[in-house]
Amino acid sequence: MTETYKTLRYESDGRVARITLNRPEHLNAITDDTPGELRAAVERANWDEAVHVIALSGAGRAFCSGYDLKAYAEAPRPAKGSQDMPWDPLVDYQWMRHCTDCFMSLWRSLKPVVTKVQGYAVAGGSDIALCSDLVVMAEDARIGYPPARIWGCPTTAMWVYRLGAEKAKRMLLTGDLIDGITAKAYGLVIDAVPADALDAHTEALIQRMASVPKNQLMMQKLMVNQAYDNMGMNSTQTLATLFDGITRHSPEGVAFKARCEQVGFKAAVHERDSGDPLAWRNAR
C-alpha cells in the first residue's frame, strides 16, 4: 500500500513501513507541511499491526537539506520564524515546539526507526535523522548543523545525547559538516558504508530487526529511551527551542535575515560560513 502526502511518501511493505521524504528537486527541504506529515506517517506505521520496523529515507541525491530557508529567509518580515521587532518568543516557541515534537515522533515511536542518509542531512535535516533510532550513512554523505554559526539552535538537542558534551560542542561551536566516516568514528551514526552499498547494507539491518517480535522491539526501545528521559531530555529541548527563536531575533540574526533578503540565502550562507568575522558588521 502506498500513500503520497505533499512532502513525503508512505509505503507498507510486509513488516516494514517505508517513509520517504519526497521533494527531491529541493533536496527534500522541510516545508510547513513536513513536520505534521512525518508525525502522521509515523503514527500510521505504529497502528499497523503488520509493521515491525520503520525505514526512513530521502528521495533523490540527499536525505534532507534542512528547512527550506530560501523561502523562509528571503521572505520579507514578518515571516514564519522571523517576526517584526519586538518579537514574542512564545509565538516562535509554539511553532518550533510543534516541529520538534513532530520530529521526536520518530524517537517516541513504539516501532524502531532506521534512517538512511545519502548526500546531505543538515540543519533541520540532521534533527530528523538524529531523532531516529539508528542512522546508516554513505561514507561521502555530510551531516551537521551550520545554522549554529548564525540563525539556529538544534531544537531536538540530539547532538548532545548522541555525542556527549565535548564532541557536541565541537560540532555546534563551529557549525561544521562531517562525512559519514567521521560521523561513525564520533559515534553519531551506527555505520558508514560506500555509497553503492548503502541501500543493501541498510536493508539488511532493517530486515534483521524486522524478524524480531514487535513486543520485544518495543520493550528494548522503551527501556533505552527511558534512560534518556531520566537525563532531562524534555527540559533540554524546551531550552533549545527557546534559544532557536532567540538566534533568529538577535542583532546578528536580524542582520543575517536582512542580508538574505538583500543578496539571497545562498550568498548570505556563503558569507556566514566563510569564517571571516568582517563579513558581519553587526557580529560581536
C-alpha positions as CSV (number, residue, x, y, z in Angstrom):
1,M,0.0,0.0,0.0
2,T,1.4,3.4,-1.0
3,E,0.1,6.9,0.0
4,T,1.6,10.1,-1.2
5,Y,1.5,13.2,1.0
6,K,2.5,16.7,0.0
7,T,6.1,16.3,1.1
8,L,6.6,12.5,1.7
9,R,5.5,9.1,0.6
10,Y,4.3,6.2,2.8
11,E,4.5,2.6,1.8
12,S,3.6,-0.6,3.7
13,D,5.9,-3.5,2.8
14,G,5.2,-6.5,4.9
15,R,6.9,-6.0,8.3
16,V,8.4,-2.7,7.1
17,A,6.8,0.7,6.8
18,R,8.8,2.9,4.4
19,I,8.6,6.7,4.8
20,T,10.4,8.7,2.1
21,L,10.9,12.4,2.1
22,N,9.8,13.3,-1.4
23,R,10.9,16.7,-2.6
24,P,14.0,15.6,-4.4
25,E,14.1,18.7,-6.6
26,H,14.6,20.7,-3.4
27,L,16.9,18.2,-1.7
28,N,13.8,17.3,0.5
29,A,13.9,20.6,2.2
30,I,11.4,21.0,5.1
31,T,8.2,23.0,4.5
32,D,5.3,24.0,6.7
33,D,3.7,20.6,5.9
34,T,6.7,18.3,6.5
35,P,6.7,18.0,10.3
36,G,3.0,17.2,10.6
37,E,3.1,14.8,7.7
38,L,6.1,13.0,9.2
39,R,4.3,12.5,12.5
40,A,1.1,11.3,10.8
41,A,3.1,8.7,8.8
42,V,4.9,7.5,12.0
43,E,1.6,7.2,13.8
44,R,0.1,5.2,10.8
45,A,3.0,2.8,11.0
46,N,2.6,2.4,14.8
47,W,-1.0,1.4,14.4
48,D,-0.3,-1.0,11.6
49,E,-0.3,-4.5,13.2
50,A,1.9,-5.9,10.4
51,V,4.7,-3.4,10.8
52,H,7.7,-4.1,13.0
53,V,10.2,-1.5,11.7
54,I,10.1,1.9,10.1
55,A,12.6,2.7,7.3
56,L,13.1,6.5,6.8
57,S,14.9,7.8,3.7
58,G,15.0,10.7,1.3
59,A,14.3,10.6,-2.4
60,G,17.0,11.7,-4.9
61,R,20.5,12.8,-4.1
62,A,20.1,13.9,-0.5
63,F,18.3,12.8,2.7
64,C,17.3,16.3,3.8
65,S,18.8,19.8,3.3
66,G,17.0,21.3,6.3
67,Y,14.3,23.8,6.4
68,D,13.5,25.5,3.1
69,L,15.4,28.6,4.2
70,K,15.5,30.1,0.7
71,A,11.7,30.6,1.2
72,Y,11.8,31.4,4.9
73,A,15.0,33.6,4.9
74,E,14.4,35.6,1.7
75,A,10.7,36.4,2.5
76,P,10.4,39.9,4.0
77,R,9.4,40.2,7.7
78,P,7.0,39.3,9.1
79,A,7.5,35.7,8.0
80,K,7.4,32.3,9.9
81,G,10.4,32.3,12.2
82,S,11.1,36.0,11.6
83,Q,8.7,38.3,13.4
84,D,8.6,42.0,13.4
85,M,10.5,43.5,16.2
86,P,9.9,43.5,19.1
87,W,9.1,39.8,18.9
88,D,7.0,37.4,21.0
89,P,9.2,34.4,22.0
90,L,6.2,32.3,22.8
91,V,4.7,32.6,19.3
92,D,8.0,31.4,17.9
93,Y,8.2,28.7,20.5
94,Q,4.8,27.3,19.7
95,W,5.7,26.7,16.0
96,M,9.1,25.3,16.7
97,R,8.0,23.1,19.5
98,H,5.4,21.7,17.1
99,C,8.2,20.9,14.7
100,T,10.4,19.4,17.4
101,D,7.6,17.2,18.7
102,C,6.8,16.0,15.2
103,F,10.5,15.1,14.6
104,M,10.5,13.4,18.0
105,S,7.7,11.2,17.0
106,L,10.5,9.1,15.4
107,W,12.2,8.8,18.8
108,R,9.0,8.1,20.6
109,S,7.6,5.6,18.0
110,L,7.0,2.2,19.5
111,K,8.3,0.7,16.3
112,P,12.1,1.3,15.8
113,V,13.2,3.6,13.1
114,V,16.2,3.1,10.8
115,T,17.3,6.1,8.7
116,K,19.4,6.0,5.5
117,V,21.4,9.1,4.7
118,Q,22.9,9.9,1.3
119,G,24.1,13.3,0.1
120,Y,23.2,15.6,3.0
121,A,21.5,15.6,6.4
122,V,22.0,19.2,7.5
123,A,20.4,21.7,9.9
124,G,16.7,20.6,10.4
125,G,17.5,17.5,8.3
126,S,20.0,16.4,10.9
127,D,17.3,16.9,13.5
128,I,15.1,14.5,11.7
129,A,17.8,11.9,11.1
130,L,19.1,12.0,14.7
131,C,15.6,11.5,16.1
132,S,15.6,8.1,14.6
133,D,17.0,5.0,16.5
134,L,19.7,4.0,14.1
135,V,21.3,6.0,11.2
136,V,23.3,4.5,8.4
137,M,25.3,7.0,6.2
138,A,27.1,6.8,3.0
139,E,30.7,7.4,3.6
140,D,30.7,10.5,1.4
141,A,27.4,11.9,2.8
142,R,27.6,15.0,5.0
143,I,25.9,15.8,8.3
144,G,26.0,18.9,10.5
145,Y,24.2,21.9,11.9
146,P,25.6,25.0,10.1
147,P,22.9,27.4,11.5
148,A,24.7,27.1,14.8
149,R,27.0,29.8,13.4
150,I,24.1,32.3,13.0
151,W,20.3,31.7,12.9
152,G,19.8,28.5,14.6
153,C,20.0,26.1,17.6
154,P,19.1,22.4,17.2
155,T,15.8,22.2,19.0
156,T,15.9,18.4,19.4
157,A,19.4,18.7,21.2
158,M,20.2,15.2,19.8
159,W,23.8,16.2,19.2
160,V,24.3,16.2,23.0
161,Y,22.6,12.9,23.6
162,R,24.4,11.1,20.8
163,L,27.9,12.5,21.1
164,G,28.3,13.7,24.7
165,A,29.5,17.2,25.7
166,E,32.8,17.6,24.0
167,K,32.0,16.3,20.5
168,A,28.6,18.1,20.6
169,K,30.5,21.3,21.3
170,R,33.0,20.5,18.5
171,M,30.0,20.4,16.1
172,L,27.9,23.2,17.4
173,L,30.6,25.8,18.1
174,T,31.8,25.5,14.5
175,G,28.7,24.6,12.5
176,D,31.0,22.3,10.5
177,L,29.8,19.4,8.4
178,I,31.4,15.9,8.8
179,D,31.3,13.0,6.4
180,G,29.9,9.5,7.1
181,I,33.3,8.1,8.1
182,T,33.9,10.8,10.7
183,A,30.3,10.5,11.9
184,K,30.7,6.8,12.6
185,A,34.1,7.4,14.3
186,Y,32.4,10.0,16.5
187,G,29.6,7.6,17.4
188,L,27.0,9.8,15.8
189,V,25.7,7.1,13.4
190,I,25.7,3.3,13.6
191,D,27.5,2.7,10.3
192,A,29.0,4.3,7.3
193,V,29.4,2.4,4.0
194,P,30.4,3.2,0.4
195,A,27.5,4.9,-1.4
196,D,27.0,2.0,-3.8
197,A,26.5,-0.3,-0.8
198,L,24.2,2.0,1.2
199,D,20.8,0.5,0.1
200,A,21.8,-3.1,0.6
201,H,23.5,-2.5,3.9
202,T,20.6,-0.6,5.4
203,E,18.1,-3.0,4.1
204,A,19.9,-6.0,5.7
205,L,19.8,-4.2,9.1
206,I,16.1,-3.4,8.7
207,Q,15.3,-7.0,7.8
208,R,17.3,-8.3,10.7
209,M,15.3,-6.1,13.1
210,A,12.0,-6.9,11.4
211,S,12.5,-10.6,12.3
212,V,12.2,-9.8,16.0
213,P,8.7,-9.9,17.6
214,K,7.1,-6.5,17.9
215,N,6.8,-6.6,21.7
216,Q,10.5,-7.3,22.1
217,L,11.4,-4.4,19.8
218,M,9.0,-2.1,21.8
219,M,10.4,-3.1,25.2
220,Q,14.0,-2.7,24.3
221,K,13.4,0.7,22.7
222,L,11.3,1.9,25.6
223,M,13.9,0.8,28.1
224,V,16.7,2.7,26.4
225,N,14.6,5.8,25.8
226,Q,13.6,5.9,29.5
227,A,17.2,6.4,30.4
228,Y,17.3,9.5,28.2
229,D,14.1,10.8,29.6
230,N,15.6,10.5,33.1
231,M,18.5,12.6,31.9
232,G,16.1,15.5,31.3
233,M,15.7,15.4,27.6
234,N,12.4,17.3,27.6
235,S,13.7,20.2,29.6
236,T,16.8,20.4,27.4
237,Q,14.6,20.6,24.3
238,T,12.5,23.3,25.8
239,L,15.6,25.4,26.4
240,A,17.0,24.6,22.9
241,T,13.7,25.5,21.2
242,L,13.5,28.9,23.0
243,F,17.2,29.5,22.1
244,D,16.4,28.7,18.5
245,G,13.9,31.6,18.3
246,I,16.4,33.9,20.0
247,T,19.1,33.2,17.4
248,R,16.7,34.4,14.7
249,H,15.8,37.6,16.5
250,S,19.2,38.5,18.0
251,P,21.1,41.5,16.4
252,E,23.2,39.1,14.4
253,G,20.2,37.0,13.4
254,V,18.3,40.1,12.2
255,A,21.4,41.2,10.2
256,F,21.6,37.8,8.6
257,K,17.9,37.8,7.7
258,A,18.3,41.3,6.1
259,R,21.4,40.0,4.2
260,C,19.4,37.0,2.9
261,E,16.7,39.4,1.6
262,Q,19.4,41.6,0.0
263,V,21.7,39.1,-1.7
264,G,19.8,35.8,-1.4
265,F,20.1,32.9,1.0
266,K,22.9,31.1,-0.7
267,A,25.2,34.1,-0.9
268,A,24.4,35.0,2.7
269,V,25.2,31.5,3.9
270,H,28.5,31.6,2.0
271,E,29.4,34.7,3.9
272,R,28.2,33.2,7.2
273,D,30.3,30.1,6.7
274,S,33.4,31.8,5.3
275,G,35.0,32.2,8.8
276,D,35.5,35.9,8.2
277,P,34.0,37.9,11.0
278,L,34.3,41.0,8.9
279,A,31.6,39.6,6.7
280,W,29.2,40.6,9.5
281,R,29.3,44.2,10.5
282,N,26.9,43.5,13.4
283,A,28.7,40.5,14.6
284,R,30.2,40.8,18.1
